[in-house]
Amino acid sequence: MSLSHTLERLCRPIATRATPLTQQCRRYASTDIGDTITELEGGSSLRKSKADLEGYANDFDPVGRASKRNRQLPSSRYKFRPPKYYRGPLHPHQPPPNSDPASRLFEPGPFSAPRLEQTYQSTLEPDLMTLAYTHFPPGYRAPPKAPRLRSWEGASPYYKNRPLRGPRGSDVLRLLRKPITFRNVPALEKITIHTMVKGALDDSAHLHVAGMIMQAISNVRVTTHKTRKNVAGFGLRAGQYVSVTAELRGEDMHHFMAKVIDIVMPKIKEWKGVKGSSGDSSGNLTFGFSAEETALFPEVEVNYDMYPPKMIPGFHVTVHTTATNDRDGRLLLSSLGIPFYGKQIN
């Protein structure tokens, strides 16, 4: 190439040299830009007349416009229906987790946390972990555990080829307390409210009033239960509805517990607290409220004239926790604000 041709190419205008690059970029441009431009609004709505705005409102149809685009996802993705019944871990059809929107048990949220739950997560949970923390220094090795079943010791010929003996003590082994870490700090699991309505044997109105009160104070639809057998001593006949139960979880559970601790319990006169012996040795504790104490709930107190005083029932509250023994469950409820008295059985 000669020197004249080289100088001629360098002296060309910039716009002329950029033409091939522009054409190359146009090759990758979208072909649907014309459809998008037609959907955009031409000018500002402030400059349009009232008649134009009314016509625009009548022509505005986002659903119809979306259907014309023909860009829907394949319908087969949304035809999945989880199985109604769980048929075991080996069945080919497994239900999705509760966090999946396709699950039957999916609940959107939570959108806000109750005050008691926030207090537990920010203050009580680290305090409980610190109180129940078991420190193992570096290099610690747990002592070896003896076998659960013991062999027969002795020279008797009857000890040969015999099955191993059971552990010392009773046949039922107590629950072992695992070391508490940040993964298994005791927490509230659920609350069960139960009331036995004796007046329902003669008049079903007692059962209706008890169900209304339980539903009002728990914010959960209650379940009625009927007797299974005849009990002549109590005048029960099989098939009679005599009890009401409500099961609280999540946000309803925390709101109910906060209401009991902050409003109802301080109003009870000469109240000692919850018995220290209450518990089932698995971290679940139970306490109760009499009919007079049930009337202290704000939902009943504000509409006291709505319920006949003689039909207001007492009820039991069972607090189910993730603790494995009563000591840890009692420690959790004490930190929440429930006092205990008397002998404590761990």
C-alpha positions in Angstrom: 0.0 0.0 0.0 1.4 3.4 -1.0 1.8 6.4 1.3 -1.0 8.3 -0.5 -3.6 5.6 0.1 -2.6 5.5 3.8 -3.0 9.3 4.2 -6.3 9.2 2.4 -7.8 6.6 4.8 -6.6 8.5 7.9 -8.0 11.8 6.7 -11.6 10.4 6.2 -14.4 11.9 8.3 -15.2 10.2 11.6 -18.9 9.6 10.7 -17.8 7.8 7.6 -15.5 5.4 9.6 -18.2 4.7 12.2 -20.8 3.5 9.6 -19.7 -0.2 9.6 -19.7 -0.3 13.4 -23.2 1.2 13.5 -24.5 -1.4 11.0 -22.9 -4.2 13.0 -24.7 -3.1 16.2 -28.0 -2.9 14.5 -27.7 -6.5 13.7 -28.4 -7.3 17.4 -31.2 -4.8 18.0 -34.6 -6.1 19.0 -37.2 -6.4 16.3 -40.1 -5.8 18.7 -39.2 -2.2 19.4 -42.0 -1.0 17.1 -44.6 -2.8 19.2 -43.2 -1.2 22.4 -43.2 2.3 21.0 -46.9 2.0 20.0 -47.8 1.1 23.6 -46.1 4.1 25.1 -48.0 7.3 25.8 -47.3 10.1 23.4 -47.4 13.1 25.6 -48.0 14.2 29.2 -51.5 13.7 30.6 -51.4 17.3 31.9 -51.6 18.7 28.4 -54.5 16.5 27.3 -58.1 17.6 27.3 -60.8 16.1 29.5 -62.4 14.3 26.5 -59.1 12.7 25.5 -58.6 11.5 29.1 -62.0 9.9 29.2 -61.4 8.2 25.9 -58.0 7.0 27.2 -59.6 5.6 30.3 -62.2 3.7 28.3 -59.5 2.2 26.0 -57.2 1.3 28.8 -57.3 -2.6 29.0 -54.0 -4.0 30.4 -55.4 -7.6 30.5 -56.4 -7.5 26.8 -53.1 -5.9 25.9 -51.1 -8.6 27.7 -53.1 -11.3 26.0 -52.3 -9.9 22.6 -48.6 -10.1 23.3 -48.8 -13.9 23.4 -45.9 -14.2 25.8 -47.5 -16.3 28.5 -45.5 -19.0 30.2 -46.5 -22.6 29.4 -49.6 -23.5 31.3 -48.2 -26.9 32.5 -46.2 -25.1 35.1 -49.2 -24.0 37.0 -51.3 -27.2 36.8 -49.4 -28.9 39.7 -51.6 -29.8 42.6 -50.0 -31.3 45.7 -51.4 -34.5 47.1 -54.2 -34.1 49.6 -52.9 -36.9 51.9 -49.3 -37.8 52.8 -48.6 -41.3 51.8 -45.2 -41.8 53.3 -41.6 -40.9 52.4 -41.3 -43.6 49.7 -44.3 -42.5 47.7 -43.3 -40.9 44.3 -45.7 -38.0 44.9 -44.3 -35.9 47.8 -45.9 -32.7 49.1 -43.9 -29.5 48.7 -42.6 -27.7 51.8 -44.9 -25.3 53.6 -42.9 -22.4 52.3 -43.7 -23.2 48.7 -46.7 -21.2 47.4 -48.0 -24.4 45.7 -48.3 -26.1 49.1 -51.8 -26.6 50.6 -50.4 -25.4 54.0 -48.7 -22.3 52.6 -49.4 -19.1 54.5 -48.1 -15.8 53.2 -46.1 -13.7 55.7 -45.2 -13.0 58.4 -45.4 -9.4 57.5 -44.9 -8.2 61.1 -43.6 -9.8 64.3 -45.4 -9.6 67.6 -43.7 -7.7 70.4 -43.2 -10.8 72.5 -41.5 -12.6 69.6 -39.2 -9.6 68.9 -38.3 -9.5 72.6 -37.5 -13.3 72.6 -35.3 -13.1 69.5 -33.4 -10.0 70.6 -33.0 -10.5 74.4 -34.4 -13.7 75.8 -32.9 -16.2 73.3 -29.2 -15.2 73.8 -29.8 -14.9 77.6 -31.3 -18.5 77.7 -28.4 -19.8 75.7 -25.9 -18.1 78.1 -27.6 -19.5 81.2 -27.8 -23.1 79.9 -24.4 -23.0 78.1 -22.1 -25.9 78.8 -18.4 -25.1 78.1 -16.1 -27.7 76.8 -12.4 -26.6 76.7 -10.3 -27.2 73.6 -9.2 -30.9 73.4 -12.1 -32.1 75.5 -13.2 -35.7 74.8 -16.4 -37.0 76.1 -16.1 -40.1 78.3 -17.1 -43.3 76.6 -20.6 -44.5 77.3 -21.3 -48.0 78.6 -23.6 -50.1 76.5 -27.2 -49.8 77.3 -27.8 -53.5 77.6 -25.8 -55.3 80.2 -24.4 -58.8 80.1 -25.0 -61.5 82.7 -22.1 -61.9 85.1 -21.4 -65.0 87.1 -20.4 -68.6 86.8 -24.0 -70.0 86.6 -24.6 -72.1 83.5 -28.0 -70.3 83.2 -26.2 -67.1 82.2 -24.8 -68.6 79.0 -26.5 -67.7 75.7 -29.1 -65.6 77.5 -30.2 -62.3 76.0 -28.6 -59.2 77.5 -30.2 -57.5 80.5 -31.9 -54.2 80.3 -30.5 -51.0 81.8 -30.6 -50.3 85.5 -33.7 -48.7 86.9 -37.1 -48.7 85.4 -37.9 -49.9 81.9 -38.8 -46.3 80.8 -35.7 -44.2 80.2 -35.9 -40.5 81.0 -35.3 -37.9 78.3 -31.6 -36.9 78.0 -30.9 -33.2 78.0 -28.7 -32.3 75.0 -26.3 -29.4 75.4 -28.1 -26.2 74.4 -26.5 -24.3 71.5 -27.8 -21.6 69.2 -29.6 -24.3 67.3 -31.8 -25.7 70.1 -32.6 -22.8 72.4 -36.0 -23.5 74.1 -38.8 -21.6 72.3 -42.6 -21.6 72.2 -44.0 -24.2 69.8 -47.7 -24.0 70.3 -50.4 -23.3 72.9 -53.5 -25.5 73.4 -56.6 -24.1 75.2 -59.1 -26.6 76.5 -62.3 -26.3 78.6 -64.7 -29.0 79.9 -68.2 -27.6 79.9 -70.3 -29.6 82.5 -73.4 -27.5 81.9 -73.5 -28.8 78.3 -74.9 -32.1 79.6 -78.2 -30.4 80.4 -78.2 -27.3 78.1 -76.2 -27.0 74.9 -76.2 -23.2 75.3 -73.3 -23.5 77.7 -71.2 -25.1 75.0 -72.0 -22.3 72.5 -71.0 -19.7 75.0 -67.8 -21.5 75.8 -67.0 -21.8 72.2 -67.6 -18.1 71.6 -65.4 -17.1 74.5 -62.6 -19.4 73.5 -62.7 -18.2 69.9 -62.8 -14.5 71.1 -59.7 -14.7 73.4 -57.6 -17.0 71.0 -58.5 -15.6 67.6 -58.6 -19.2 66.4 -61.6 -21.3 65.3 -62.3 -23.8 68.1 -63.0 -27.5 67.8 -65.7 -29.3 69.8 -65.3 -32.8 71.2 -67.8 -35.4 72.1 -67.6 -38.3 74.6 -66.6 -41.7 73.5 -68.0 -43.8 76.2 -70.8 -43.8 78.8 -69.7 -42.7 82.3 -72.6 -43.2 84.7 -70.8 -41.5 87.6 -70.5 -38.2 85.8 -73.8 -38.6 83.9 -72.0 -38.7 80.5 -73.5 -40.4 77.5 -71.6 -41.4 74.4 -71.8 -38.9 71.6 -72.4 -35.8 73.7 -70.4 -32.6 73.0 -68.9 -31.5 76.3 -65.5 -29.8 75.6 -64.0 -27.1 73.4 -60.3 -26.9 72.2 -58.3 -24.3 70.4 -54.8 -24.7 69.1 -52.6 -21.5 68.7 -49.5 -21.2 66.6 -47.3 -18.5 65.2 -48.5 -14.9 65.6 -51.8 -15.9 67.4 -49.7 -17.8 70.0 -47.4 -14.9 70.8 -50.3 -12.4 71.0 -52.2 -14.7 73.4 -49.1 -15.3 75.6 -48.4 -11.5 75.8 -52.0 -10.8 76.7 -52.0 -13.4 79.5 -48.7 -12.1 80.9 -49.2 -8.4 80.6 -53.0 -8.0 81.1 -54.7 -11.0 82.7 -52.2 -12.2 85.3 -51.6 -8.8 87.0 -55.3 -8.4 87.5 -55.7 -11.6 89.5 -55.9 -10.9 93.2 -53.8 -12.9 95.6 -52.4 -15.0 92.8 -49.3 -17.0 93.7 -48.4 -18.0 90.3 -48.1 -21.4 88.5 -47.3 -24.5 90.4 -43.7 -25.6 90.1 -44.8 -29.2 89.8 -46.8 -28.6 86.6 -45.3 -30.3 83.6 -45.1 -33.6 81.8 -41.3 -34.1 82.1 -40.9 -33.1 78.4 -40.9 -29.3 78.6 -44.7 -28.8 78.3 -46.4 -27.0 81.2 -50.0 -26.4 82.0 -51.9 -23.8 84.1 -55.5 -22.8 84.3 -57.9 -19.9 84.8 -61.2 -20.0 86.7 -64.4 -18.6 85.4 -63.8 -15.3 87.3 -60.3 -15.0 85.8 -61.7 -15.7 82.3 -63.8 -12.6 82.6 -60.6 -10.6 83.0 -59.6 -11.1 79.3 -60.1 -7.8 77.4 -62.3 -9.5 74.7 -64.7 -10.7 77.4 -64.4 -7.7 79.7 -65.3 -5.2 77.0 -68.5 -7.3 76.0 -69.3 -8.7 79.4 -73.0 -8.1 79.0 -72.9 -10.3 75.9 -72.2 -13.5 77.9 -74.3 -14.8 80.7 -72.1 -14.7 83.9 -73.1 -18.2 84.9 -72.1 -19.7 81.5 -68.5 -18.2 81.4 -66.2 -21.3 81.7 -62.8 -21.7 83.1 -60.1 -23.3 80.9 -56.7 -24.9 80.9 -53.7 -23.5 79.0 -51.0 -26.0 77.9 -47.8 -24.4 76.6 -45.8 -26.6 74.3 -42.1 -25.7 74.1 -39.2 -27.2 72.3 -37.4 -28.0 75.6 -36.8 -31.6 76.5 -37.3 -31.3 80.2 -39.5 -29.2 82.6 -36.5 -27.2 84.0 -35.7 -25.7 80.6 -39.4 -25.1 79.9 -39.9 -23.4 83.2 -36.8 -21.3 82.6 -38.3 -20.1 79.3 -41.7 -19.2 80.8 -40.0 -17.5 83.8 -38.0 -15.3 81.4 -41.3 -14.4 79.6 -42.8 -13.3 82.9 -44.8 -16.2 84.3 -44.0 -16.7 88.1 -43.7 -20.2 89.6 -44.2 -21.2 93.3 -43.9 -24.3 95.4 -41.7 -27.4 94.9 -40.2 -27.5 91.4 -39.9 -31.0 89.9 -37.4 -31.2 87.1 
